[in-house]
Amino acid sequence: MAKARIHITLKQGVLDPQGKAVRHALDSLGFQGVEQVRMGKLVEIDLADGPRGEQEAQVRDMCERLLANTVIEEYTFEIA
C-alpha cells in the first residue's frame, strides 16, 4: 500500500483571513517577529498498490476534481 500526502495552500496574492487571524493570535500570545502566516490543508490518502505513474495520475485527478479549488489554491503531493 502507498500513502499520498497532499499539501494544499492558497495561491500567492489570495487573501488568507485565517492566516491573518492566526498571526494576530500569535502576536497576542507574545510570539514576536511573525510577519505572515499562510494556512493550508494536509490530506493523506492510502492508495492500493499499482504502477507509480497511475497512482500519481489518480492523485492529480483527485486534486483537480475535488480536493483543491484550483482557482484560488495550489497543491503539491508525494507518494511514499
PDB file with one MODEL, atoms N, CA, C and O in Angstrom:
MODEL        1
ATOM      1  N   MET A   1       0.853  -1.173   0.000  1.00  0.00           N
ATOM      2  CA  MET A   1       0.000   0.000   0.000  1.00  0.00           C
ATOM      3  C   MET A   1       0.901   1.239   0.000  1.00  0.00           C
ATOM      4  O   MET A   1       1.950   1.257   0.645  1.00  0.00           O
ATOM      5  N   ALA A   2       0.487   2.250  -0.716  1.00  0.00           N
ATOM      6  CA  ALA A   2       1.214   3.520  -0.779  1.00  0.00           C
ATOM      7  C   ALA A   2       0.383   4.599  -0.093  1.00  0.00           C
ATOM      8  O   ALA A   2      -0.841   4.503  -0.008  1.00  0.00           O
ATOM      9  N   LYS A   3       1.077   5.631   0.396  1.00  0.00           N
ATOM     10  CA  LYS A   3       0.392   6.744   1.047  1.00  0.00           C
ATOM     11  C   LYS A   3       0.688   8.013   0.265  1.00  0.00           C
ATOM     12  O   LYS A   3       1.848   8.346   0.025  1.00  0.00           O
ATOM     13  N   ALA A   4      -0.363   8.719  -0.133  1.00  0.00           N
ATOM     14  CA  ALA A   4      -0.215  10.015  -0.789  1.00  0.00           C
ATOM     15  C   ALA A   4      -0.403  11.102   0.253  1.00  0.00           C
ATOM     16  O   ALA A   4      -1.371  11.085   1.013  1.00  0.00           O
ATOM     17  N   ARG A   5       0.528  12.047   0.284  1.00  0.00           N
ATOM     18  CA  ARG A   5       0.415  13.222   1.168  1.00  0.00           C
ATOM     19  C   ARG A   5       0.261  14.431   0.268  1.00  0.00           C
ATOM     20  O   ARG A   5       1.157  14.758  -0.510  1.00  0.00           O
ATOM     21  N   ILE A   6      -0.896  15.102   0.379  1.00  0.00           N
ATOM     22  CA  ILE A   6      -1.234  16.232  -0.480  1.00  0.00           C
ATOM     23  C   ILE A   6      -1.248  17.495   0.368  1.00  0.00           C
ATOM     24  O   ILE A   6      -1.941  17.563   1.383  1.00  0.00           O
ATOM     25  N   HIS A   7      -0.479  18.498  -0.054  1.00  0.00           N
ATOM     26  CA  HIS A   7      -0.417  19.796   0.627  1.00  0.00           C
ATOM     27  C   HIS A   7      -1.159  20.809  -0.246  1.00  0.00           C
ATOM     28  O   HIS A   7      -0.805  21.014  -1.408  1.00  0.00           O
ATOM     29  N   ILE A   8      -2.183  21.435   0.319  1.00  0.00           N
ATOM     30  CA  ILE A   8      -2.997  22.399  -0.416  1.00  0.00           C
ATOM     31  C   ILE A   8      -2.871  23.750   0.272  1.00  0.00           C
ATOM     32  O   ILE A   8      -3.112  23.866   1.474  1.00  0.00           O
ATOM     33  N   THR A   9      -2.492  24.772  -0.493  1.00  0.00           N
ATOM     34  CA  THR A   9      -2.347  26.119   0.053  1.00  0.00           C
ATOM     35  C   THR A   9      -2.993  27.122  -0.890  1.00  0.00           C
ATOM     36  O   THR A   9      -3.200  26.845  -2.072  1.00  0.00           O
ATOM     37  N   LEU A  10      -3.306  28.290  -0.346  1.00  0.00           N
ATOM     38  CA  LEU A  10      -3.830  29.363  -1.185  1.00  0.00           C
ATOM     39  C   LEU A  10      -2.721  29.878  -2.100  1.00  0.00           C
ATOM     40  O   LEU A  10      -1.557  29.935  -1.701  1.00  0.00           O
ATOM     41  N   LYS A  11      -3.077  30.242  -3.297  1.00  0.00           N
ATOM     42  CA  LYS A  11      -2.111  30.834  -4.216  1.00  0.00           C
ATOM     43  C   LYS A  11      -1.640  32.176  -3.672  1.00  0.00           C
ATOM     44  O   LYS A  11      -2.367  32.856  -2.948  1.00  0.00           O
ATOM     45  N   GLN A  12      -0.410  32.550  -4.031  1.00  0.00           N
ATOM     46  CA  GLN A  12       0.096  33.857  -3.639  1.00  0.00           C
ATOM     47  C   GLN A  12      -0.847  34.932  -4.187  1.00  0.00           C
ATOM     48  O   GLN A  12      -1.335  34.825  -5.312  1.00  0.00           O
ATOM     49  N   GLY A  13      -1.094  35.951  -3.393  1.00  0.00           N
ATOM     50  CA  GLY A  13      -1.976  37.033  -3.813  1.00  0.00           C
ATOM     51  C   GLY A  13      -3.424  36.841  -3.395  1.00  0.00           C
ATOM     52  O   GLY A  13      -4.216  37.782  -3.453  1.00  0.00           O
ATOM     53  N   VAL A  14      -3.785  35.617  -2.969  1.00  0.00           N
ATOM     54  CA  VAL A  14      -5.146  35.360  -2.498  1.00  0.00           C
ATOM     55  C   VAL A  14      -5.192  35.674  -1.014  1.00  0.00           C
ATOM     56  O   VAL A  14      -4.358  35.192  -0.247  1.00  0.00           O
ATOM     57  N   LEU A  15      -6.158  36.474  -0.607  1.00  0.00           N
ATOM     58  CA  LEU A  15      -6.314  36.868   0.787  1.00  0.00           C
ATOM     59  C   LEU A  15      -6.489  35.630   1.673  1.00  0.00           C
ATOM     60  O   LEU A  15      -7.245  34.720   1.331  1.00  0.00           O
ATOM     61  N   ASP A  16      -5.791  35.600   2.807  1.00  0.00           N
ATOM     62  CA  ASP A  16      -5.844  34.467   3.729  1.00  0.00           C
ATOM     63  C   ASP A  16      -6.316  34.953   5.104  1.00  0.00           C
ATOM     64  O   ASP A  16      -5.487  35.176   5.987  1.00  0.00           O
ATOM     65  N   PRO A  17      -7.632  35.121   5.305  1.00  0.00           N
ATOM     66  CA  PRO A  17      -8.126  35.637   6.586  1.00  0.00           C
ATOM     67  C   PRO A  17      -7.808  34.717   7.761  1.00  0.00           C
ATOM     68  O   PRO A  17      -7.581  35.205   8.868  1.00  0.00           O
ATOM     69  N   GLN A  18      -7.785  33.427   7.557  1.00  0.00           N
ATOM     70  CA  GLN A  18      -7.452  32.500   8.636  1.00  0.00           C
ATOM     71  C   GLN A  18      -5.987  32.678   9.048  1.00  0.00           C
ATOM     72  O   GLN A  18      -5.677  32.702  10.239  1.00  0.00           O
ATOM     73  N   GLY A  19      -5.102  32.801   8.085  1.00  0.00           N
ATOM     74  CA  GLY A  19      -3.699  33.044   8.377  1.00  0.00           C
ATOM     75  C   GLY A  19      -3.494  34.357   9.120  1.00  0.00           C
ATOM     76  O   GLY A  19      -2.682  34.441  10.041  1.00  0.00           O
ATOM     77  N   LYS A  20      -4.242  35.383   8.710  1.00  0.00           N
ATOM     78  CA  LYS A  20      -4.143  36.683   9.373  1.00  0.00           C
ATOM     79  C   LYS A  20      -4.605  36.586  10.829  1.00  0.00           C
ATOM     80  O   LYS A  20      -3.976  37.160  11.718  1.00  0.00           O
ATOM     81  N   ALA A  21      -5.689  35.870  11.071  1.00  0.00           N
ATOM     82  CA  ALA A  21      -6.191  35.701  12.437  1.00  0.00           C
ATOM     83  C   ALA A  21      -5.174  34.948  13.301  1.00  0.00           C
ATOM     84  O   ALA A  21      -4.970  35.296  14.464  1.00  0.00           O
ATOM     85  N   VAL A  22      -4.544  33.930  12.743  1.00  0.00           N
ATOM     86  CA  VAL A  22      -3.542  33.174  13.491  1.00  0.00           C
ATOM     87  C   VAL A  22      -2.334  34.052  13.789  1.00  0.00           C
ATOM     88  O   VAL A  22      -1.786  33.990  14.889  1.00  0.00           O
ATOM     89  N   ARG A  23      -1.912  34.865  12.833  1.00  0.00           N
ATOM     90  CA  ARG A  23      -0.779  35.762  13.057  1.00  0.00           C
ATOM     91  C   ARG A  23      -1.068  36.717  14.214  1.00  0.00           C
ATOM     92  O   ARG A  23      -0.218  36.926  15.079  1.00  0.00           O
ATOM     93  N   HIS A  24      -2.275  37.295  14.224  1.00  0.00           N
ATOM     94  CA  HIS A  24      -2.665  38.197  15.316  1.00  0.00           C
ATOM     95  C   HIS A  24      -2.727  37.457  16.652  1.00  0.00           C
ATOM     96  O   HIS A  24      -2.319  38.001  17.679  1.00  0.00           O
ATOM     97  N   ALA A  25      -3.232  36.226  16.646  1.00  0.00           N
ATOM     98  CA  ALA A  25      -3.297  35.440  17.876  1.00  0.00           C
ATOM     99  C   ALA A  25      -1.894  35.128  18.394  1.00  0.00           C
ATOM    100  O   ALA A  25      -1.650  35.201  19.598  1.00  0.00           O
ATOM    101  N   LEU A  26      -0.980  34.785  17.502  1.00  0.00           N
ATOM    102  CA  LEU A  26       0.401  34.525  17.919  1.00  0.00           C
ATOM    103  C   LEU A  26       1.020  35.773  18.539  1.00  0.00           C
ATOM    104  O   LEU A  26       1.720  35.701  19.549  1.00  0.00           O
ATOM    105  N   ASP A  27       0.750  36.917  17.917  1.00  0.00           N
ATOM    106  CA  ASP A  27       1.266  38.183  18.444  1.00  0.00           C
ATOM    107  C   ASP A  27       0.711  38.443  19.845  1.00  0.00           C
ATOM    108  O   ASP A  27       1.449  38.849  20.743  1.00  0.00           O
ATOM    109  N   SER A  28      -0.580  38.209  20.026  1.00  0.00           N
ATOM    110  CA  SER A  28      -1.187  38.466  21.347  1.00  0.00           C
ATOM    111  C   SER A  28      -0.686  37.485  22.402  1.00  0.00           C
ATOM    112  O   SER A  28      -0.763  37.775  23.596  1.00  0.00           O
ATOM    113  N   LEU A  29      -0.172  36.326  21.979  1.00  0.00           N
ATOM    114  CA  LEU A  29       0.400  35.363  22.912  1.00  0.00           C
ATOM    115  C   LEU A  29       1.871  35.636  23.198  1.00  0.00           C
ATOM    116  O   LEU A  29       2.511  34.906  23.954  1.00  0.00           O
ATOM    117  N   GLY A  30       2.403  36.696  22.585  1.00  0.00           N
ATOM    118  CA  GLY A  30       3.773  37.083  22.866  1.00  0.00           C
ATOM    119  C   GLY A  30       4.811  36.583  21.885  1.00  0.00           C
ATOM    120  O   GLY A  30       6.005  36.775  22.113  1.00  0.00           O
ATOM    121  N   PHE A  31       4.398  35.952  20.807  1.00  0.00           N
ATOM    122  CA  PHE A  31       5.348  35.483  19.799  1.00  0.00           C
ATOM    123  C   PHE A  31       5.688  36.644  18.874  1.00  0.00           C
ATOM    124  O   PHE A  31       4.905  37.000  17.994  1.00  0.00           O
ATOM    125  N   GLN A  32       6.850  37.224  19.081  1.00  0.00           N
ATOM    126  CA  GLN A  32       7.277  38.390  18.315  1.00  0.00           C
ATOM    127  C   GLN A  32       7.967  37.958  17.020  1.00  0.00           C
ATOM    128  O   GLN A  32       8.522  36.863  16.934  1.00  0.00           O
ATOM    129  N   GLY A  33       7.925  38.816  16.041  1.00  0.00           N
ATOM    130  CA  GLY A  33       8.661  38.589  14.802  1.00  0.00           C
ATOM    131  C   GLY A  33       7.943  37.753  13.761  1.00  0.00           C
ATOM    132  O   GLY A  33       8.525  37.460  12.716  1.00  0.00           O
ATOM    133  N   VAL A  34       6.707  37.359  14.003  1.00  0.00           N
ATOM    134  CA  VAL A  34       5.947  36.614  12.995  1.00  0.00           C
ATOM    135  C   VAL A  34       5.320  37.645  12.070  1.00  0.00           C
ATOM    136  O   VAL A  34       4.425  38.389  12.471  1.00  0.00           O
ATOM    137  N   GLU A  35       5.793  37.685  10.837  1.00  0.00           N
ATOM    138  CA  GLU A  35       5.315  38.704   9.900  1.00  0.00           C
ATOM    139  C   GLU A  35       4.123  38.242   9.071  1.00  0.00           C
ATOM    140  O   GLU A  35       3.256  39.046   8.728  1.00  0.00           O
ATOM    141  N   GLN A  36       4.073  36.944   8.745  1.00  0.00           N
ATOM    142  CA  GLN A  36       2.960  36.454   7.926  1.00  0.00           C
ATOM    143  C   GLN A  36       2.728  34.981   8.225  1.00  0.00           C
ATOM    144  O   GLN A  36       3.675  34.235   8.473  1.00  0.00           O
ATOM    145  N   VAL A  37       1.474  34.567   8.202  1.00  0.00           N
ATOM    146  CA  VAL A  37       1.094  33.165   8.348  1.00  0.00           C
ATOM    147  C   VAL A  37       0.187  32.824   7.173  1.00  0.00           C
ATOM    148  O   VAL A  37      -0.763  33.552   6.884  1.00  0.00           O
ATOM    149  N   ARG A  38       0.477  31.730   6.505  1.00  0.00           N
ATOM    150  CA  ARG A  38      -0.391  31.218   5.444  1.00  0.00           C
ATOM    151  C   ARG A  38      -0.891  29.857   5.900  1.00  0.00           C
ATOM    152  O   ARG A  38      -0.092  28.993   6.263  1.00  0.00           O
ATOM    153  N   MET A  39      -2.187  29.658   5.886  1.00  0.00           N
ATOM    154  CA  MET A  39      -2.781  28.397   6.322  1.00  0.00           C
ATOM    155  C   MET A  39      -3.041  27.516   5.107  1.00  0.00           C
ATOM    156  O   MET A  39      -3.188  27.999   3.984  1.00  0.00           O
ATOM    157  N   GLY A  40      -3.093  26.225   5.358  1.00  0.00           N
ATOM    158  CA  GLY A  40      -3.345  25.280   4.280  1.00  0.00           C
ATOM    159  C   GLY A  40      -3.961  24.007   4.832  1.00  0.00           C
ATOM    160  O   GLY A  40      -4.402  23.951   5.980  1.00  0.00           O
ATOM    161  N   LYS A  41      -3.979  22.982   3.982  1.00  0.00           N
ATOM    162  CA  LYS A  41      -4.549  21.696   4.364  1.00  0.00           C
ATOM    163  C   LYS A  41      -3.548  20.599   4.020  1.00  0.00           C
ATOM    164  O   LYS A  41      -2.781  20.714   3.064  1.00  0.00           O
ATOM    165  N   LEU A  42      -3.570  19.535   4.815  1.00  0.00           N
ATOM    166  CA  LEU A  42      -2.813  18.323   4.528  1.00  0.00           C
ATOM    167  C   LEU A  42      -3.815  17.196   4.422  1.00  0.00           C
ATOM    168  O   LEU A  42      -4.606  16.970   5.338  1.00  0.00           O
ATOM    169  N   VAL A  43      -3.782  16.486   3.304  1.00  0.00           N
ATOM    170  CA  VAL A  43      -4.676  15.350   3.084  1.00  0.00           C
ATOM    171  C   VAL A  43      -3.804  14.119   2.890  1.00  0.00           C
ATOM    172  O   VAL A  43      -2.889  14.134   2.067  1.00  0.00           O
ATOM    173  N   GLU A  44      -4.075  13.053   3.637  1.00  0.00           N
ATOM    174  CA  GLU A  44      -3.359  11.793   3.471  1.00  0.00           C
ATOM    175  C   GLU A  44      -4.332  10.743   2.956  1.00  0.00           C
ATOM    176  O   GLU A  44      -5.429  10.577   3.489  1.00  0.00           O
ATOM    177  N   ILE A  45      -3.917  10.045   1.919  1.00  0.00           N
ATOM    178  CA  ILE A  45      -4.769   9.036   1.291  1.00  0.00           C
ATOM    179  C   ILE A  45      -3.955   7.757   1.137  1.00  0.00           C
ATOM    180  O   ILE A  45      -2.841   7.790   0.614  1.00  0.00           O
ATOM    181  N   ASP A  46      -4.502   6.632   1.589  1.00  0.00           N
ATOM    182  CA  ASP A  46      -3.880   5.332   1.363  1.00  0.00           C
ATOM    183  C   ASP A  46      -4.334   4.818   0.007  1.00  0.00           C
ATOM    184  O   ASP A  46      -5.529   4.749  -0.284  1.00  0.00           O
ATOM    185  N   LEU A  47      -3.361   4.461  -0.814  1.00  0.00           N
ATOM    186  CA  LEU A  47      -3.637   4.001  -2.169  1.00  0.00           C
ATOM    187  C   LEU A  47      -3.310   2.512  -2.302  1.00  0.00           C
ATOM    188  O   LEU A  47      -2.385   2.007  -1.667  1.00  0.00           O
ATOM    189  N   ALA A  48      -4.077   1.830  -3.129  1.00  0.00           N
ATOM    190  CA  ALA A  48      -3.775   0.433  -3.431  1.00  0.00           C
ATOM    191  C   ALA A  48      -2.468   0.377  -4.221  1.00  0.00           C
ATOM    192  O   ALA A  48      -2.114   1.323  -4.925  1.00  0.00           O
ATOM    193  N   ASP A  49      -1.768  -0.730  -4.094  1.00  0.00           N
ATOM    194  CA  ASP A  49      -0.535  -0.909  -4.855  1.00  0.00           C
ATOM    195  C   ASP A  49      -0.835  -0.857  -6.349  1.00  0.00           C
ATOM    196  O   ASP A  49      -1.888  -1.298  -6.810  1.00  0.00           O
ATOM    197  N   GLY A  50       0.110  -0.313  -7.078  1.00  0.00           N
ATOM    198  CA  GLY A  50      -0.038  -0.209  -8.525  1.00  0.00           C
ATOM    199  C   GLY A  50       1.128   0.560  -9.098  1.00  0.00           C
ATOM    200  O   GLY A  50       2.004   1.012  -8.360  1.00  0.00           O
ATOM    201  N   PRO A  51       1.144   0.711 -10.406  1.00  0.00           N
ATOM    202  CA  PRO A  51       2.219   1.465 -11.038  1.00  0.00           C
ATOM    203  C   PRO A  51       2.257   2.912 -10.542  1.00  0.00           C
ATOM    204  O   PRO A  51       1.220   3.562 -10.408  1.00  0.00           O
ATOM    205  N   ARG A  52       3.456   3.398 -10.276  1.00  0.00           N
ATOM    206  CA  ARG A  52       3.643   4.746  -9.718  1.00  0.00           C
ATOM    207  C   ARG A  52       2.980   5.811 -10.601  1.00  0.00           C
ATOM    208  O   ARG A  52       2.331   6.718 -10.080  1.00  0.00           O
ATOM    209  N   GLY A  53       3.131   5.716 -11.901  1.00  0.00           N
ATOM    210  CA  GLY A  53       2.545   6.699 -12.805  1.00  0.00           C
ATOM    211  C   GLY A  53       1.032   6.759 -12.701  1.00  0.00           C
ATOM    212  O   GLY A  53       0.441   7.837 -12.756  1.00  0.00           O
ATOM    213  N   GLU A  54       0.409   5.600 -12.549  1.00  0.00           N
ATOM    214  CA  GLU A  54      -1.052   5.559 -12.411  1.00  0.00           C
ATOM    215  C   GLU A  54      -1.494   6.169 -11.083  1.00  0.00           C
ATOM    216  O   GLU A  54      -2.504   6.869 -11.022  1.00  0.00           O
ATOM    217  N   GLN A  55      -0.732   5.900 -10.018  1.00  0.00           N
ATOM    218  CA  GLN A  55      -1.052   6.481  -8.717  1.00  0.00           C
ATOM    219  C   GLN A  55      -0.948   8.005  -8.773  1.00  0.00           C
ATOM    220  O   GLN A  55      -1.821   8.710  -8.267  1.00  0.00           O
ATOM    221  N   GLU A  56       0.119   8.507  -9.388  1.00  0.00           N
ATOM    222  CA  GLU A  56       0.299   9.960  -9.499  1.00  0.00           C
ATOM    223  C   GLU A  56      -0.832  10.585 -10.307  1.00  0.00           C
ATOM    224  O   GLU A  56      -1.352  11.638  -9.939  1.00  0.00           O
ATOM    225  N   ALA A  57      -1.212   9.942 -11.402  1.00  0.00           N
ATOM    226  CA  ALA A  57      -2.307  10.462 -12.228  1.00  0.00           C
ATOM    227  C   ALA A  57      -3.611  10.477 -11.443  1.00  0.00           C
ATOM    228  O   ALA A  57      -4.397  11.418 -11.552  1.00  0.00           O
ATOM    229  N   GLN A  58      -3.838   9.436 -10.655  1.00  0.00           N
ATOM    230  CA  GLN A  58      -5.072   9.353  -9.859  1.00  0.00           C
ATOM    231  C   GLN A  58      -5.108  10.459  -8.806  1.00  0.00           C
ATOM    232  O   GLN A  58      -6.136  11.113  -8.631  1.00  0.00           O
ATOM    233  N   VAL A  59      -3.995  10.671  -8.103  1.00  0.00           N
ATOM    234  CA  VAL A  59      -3.951  11.708  -7.074  1.00  0.00           C
ATOM    235  C   VAL A  59      -4.132  13.088  -7.714  1.00  0.00           C
ATOM    236  O   VAL A  59      -4.860  13.927  -7.183  1.00  0.00           O
ATOM    237  N   ARG A  60      -3.479  13.321  -8.838  1.00  0.00           N
ATOM    238  CA  ARG A  60      -3.630  14.608  -9.533  1.00  0.00           C
ATOM    239  C   ARG A  60      -5.089  14.830  -9.923  1.00  0.00           C
ATOM    240  O   ARG A  60      -5.604  15.940  -9.782  1.00  0.00           O
ATOM    241  N   ASP A  61      -5.758  13.789 -10.410  1.00  0.00           N
ATOM    242  CA  ASP A  61      -7.168  13.897 -10.793  1.00  0.00           C
ATOM    243  C   ASP A  61      -8.036  14.183  -9.566  1.00  0.00           C
ATOM    244  O   ASP A  61      -8.970  14.981  -9.650  1.00  0.00           O
ATOM    245  N   MET A  62      -7.743  13.545  -8.428  1.00  0.00           N
ATOM    246  CA  MET A  62      -8.486  13.807  -7.190  1.00  0.00           C
ATOM    247  C   MET A  62      -8.357  15.280  -6.791  1.00  0.00           C
ATOM    248  O   MET A  62      -9.333  15.922  -6.403  1.00  0.00           O
ATOM    249  N   CYS A  63      -7.141  15.793  -6.893  1.00  0.00           N
ATOM    250  CA  CYS A  63      -6.903  17.190  -6.519  1.00  0.00           C
ATOM    251  C   CYS A  63      -7.650  18.136  -7.445  1.00  0.00           C
ATOM    252  O   CYS A  63      -8.296  19.078  -6.989  1.00  0.00           O
ATOM    253  N   GLU A  64      -7.561  17.887  -8.731  1.00  0.00           N
ATOM    254  CA  GLU A  64      -8.182  18.770  -9.721  1.00  0.00           C
ATOM    255  C   GLU A  64      -9.703  18.743  -9.644  1.00  0.00           C
ATOM    256  O   GLU A  64     -10.353  19.766  -9.862  1.00  0.00           O
ATOM    257  N   ARG A  65     -10.276  17.578  -9.335  1.00  0.00           N
ATOM    258  CA  ARG A  65     -11.728  17.432  -9.372  1.00  0.00           C
ATOM    259  C   ARG A  65     -12.422  17.653  -8.038  1.00  0.00           C
ATOM    260  O   ARG A  65     -13.608  17.981  -8.012  1.00  0.00           O
ATOM    261  N   LEU A  66     -11.691  17.475  -6.902  1.00  0.00           N
ATOM    262  CA  LEU A  66     -12.374  17.547  -5.615  1.00  0.00           C
ATOM    263  C   LEU A  66     -11.582  18.241  -4.513  1.00  0.00           C
ATOM    264  O   LEU A  66     -12.100  19.141  -3.852  1.00  0.00           O
ATOM    265  N   LEU A  67     -10.353  17.839  -4.314  1.00  0.00           N
ATOM    266  CA  LEU A  67      -9.639  18.245  -3.099  1.00  0.00           C
ATOM    267  C   LEU A  67      -9.192  19.696  -3.081  1.00  0.00           C
ATOM    268  O   LEU A  67      -9.185  20.320  -2.021  1.00  0.00           O
ATOM    269  N   ALA A  68      -8.818  20.250  -4.233  1.00  0.00           N
ATOM    270  CA  ALA A  68      -8.324  21.631  -4.280  1.00  0.00           C
ATOM    271  C   ALA A  68      -9.217  22.469  -5.182  1.00  0.00           C
ATOM    272  O   ALA A  68      -9.682  22.005  -6.223  1.00  0.00           O
ATOM    273  N   ASN A  69      -9.447  23.694  -4.772  1.00  0.00           N
ATOM    274  CA  ASN A  69     -10.129  24.669  -5.624  1.00  0.00           C
ATOM    275  C   ASN A  69      -9.023  25.355  -6.427  1.00  0.00           C
ATOM    276  O   ASN A  69      -8.415  26.318  -5.960  1.00  0.00           O
ATOM    277  N   THR A  70      -8.771  24.859  -7.624  1.00  0.00           N
ATOM    278  CA  THR A  70      -7.600  25.299  -8.382  1.00  0.00           C
ATOM    279  C   THR A  70      -7.686  26.745  -8.868  1.00  0.00           C
ATOM    280  O   THR A  70      -6.717  27.261  -9.424  1.00  0.00           O
ATOM    281  N   VAL A  71      -8.806  27.395  -8.672  1.00  0.00           N
ATOM    282  CA  VAL A  71      -8.904  28.818  -8.994  1.00  0.00           C
ATOM    283  C   VAL A  71      -8.109  29.632  -7.974  1.00  0.00           C
ATOM    284  O   VAL A  71      -7.440  30.600  -8.334  1.00  0.00           O
ATOM    285  N   ILE A  72      -8.183  29.239  -6.706  1.00  0.00           N
ATOM    286  CA  ILE A  72      -7.509  30.011  -5.651  1.00  0.00           C
ATOM    287  C   ILE A  72      -6.464  29.211  -4.875  1.00  0.00           C
ATOM    288  O   ILE A  72      -5.727  29.776  -4.067  1.00  0.00           O
ATOM    289  N   GLU A  73      -6.393  27.893  -5.116  1.00  0.00           N
ATOM    290  CA  GLU A  73      -5.457  27.058  -4.358  1.00  0.00           C
ATOM    291  C   GLU A  73      -4.483  26.354  -5.294  1.00  0.00           C
ATOM    292  O   GLU A  73      -4.772  26.120  -6.467  1.00  0.00           O
ATOM    293  N   GLU A  74      -3.321  26.025  -4.741  1.00  0.00           N
ATOM    294  CA  GLU A  74      -2.361  25.194  -5.453  1.00  0.00           C
ATOM    295  C   GLU A  74      -2.049  23.999  -4.565  1.00  0.00           C
ATOM    296  O   GLU A  74      -2.278  24.035  -3.356  1.00  0.00           O
ATOM    297  N   TYR A  75      -1.529  22.949  -5.168  1.00  0.00           N
ATOM    298  CA  TYR A  75      -1.256  21.742  -4.397  1.00  0.00           C
ATOM    299  C   TYR A  75       0.049  21.101  -4.857  1.00  0.00           C
ATOM    300  O   TYR A  75       0.481  21.256  -5.999  1.00  0.00           O
ATOM    301  N   THR A  76       0.645  20.389  -3.940  1.00  0.00           N
ATOM    302  CA  THR A  76       1.774  19.512  -4.236  1.00  0.00           C
ATOM    303  C   THR A  76       1.488  18.208  -3.545  1.00  0.00           C
ATOM    304  O   THR A  76       0.724  18.165  -2.581  1.00  0.00           O
ATOM    305  N   PHE A  77       2.096  17.132  -4.030  1.00  0.00           N
ATOM    306  CA  PHE A  77       1.908  15.851  -3.361  1.00  0.00           C
ATOM    307  C   PHE A  77       3.135  14.980  -3.535  1.00  0.00           C
ATOM    308  O   PHE A  77       3.939  15.151  -4.452  1.00  0.00           O
ATOM    309  N   GLU A  78       3.240  14.031  -2.603  1.00  0.00           N
ATOM    310  CA  GLU A  78       4.261  12.998  -2.725  1.00  0.00           C
ATOM    311  C   GLU A  78       3.609  11.676  -2.390  1.00  0.00           C
ATOM    312  O   GLU A  78       2.649  11.618  -1.622  1.00  0.00           O
ATOM    313  N   ILE A  79       4.130  10.629  -2.965  1.00  0.00           N
ATOM    314  CA  ILE A  79       3.619   9.281  -2.713  1.00  0.00           C
ATOM    315  C   ILE A  79       4.770   8.479  -2.135  1.00  0.00           C
ATOM    316  O   ILE A  79       5.851   8.405  -2.720  1.00  0.00           O
ATOM    317  N   ALA A  80       4.524   7.877  -0.974  1.00  0.00           N
ATOM    318  CA  ALA A  80       5.558   7.064  -0.318  1.00  0.00           C
ATOM    319  C   ALA A  80       5.062   5.633  -0.172  1.00  0.00           C
ATOM    320  O   ALA A  80       5.778   4.782   0.355  1.00  0.00           O
TER     321      ALA A  80
ENDMDL
END
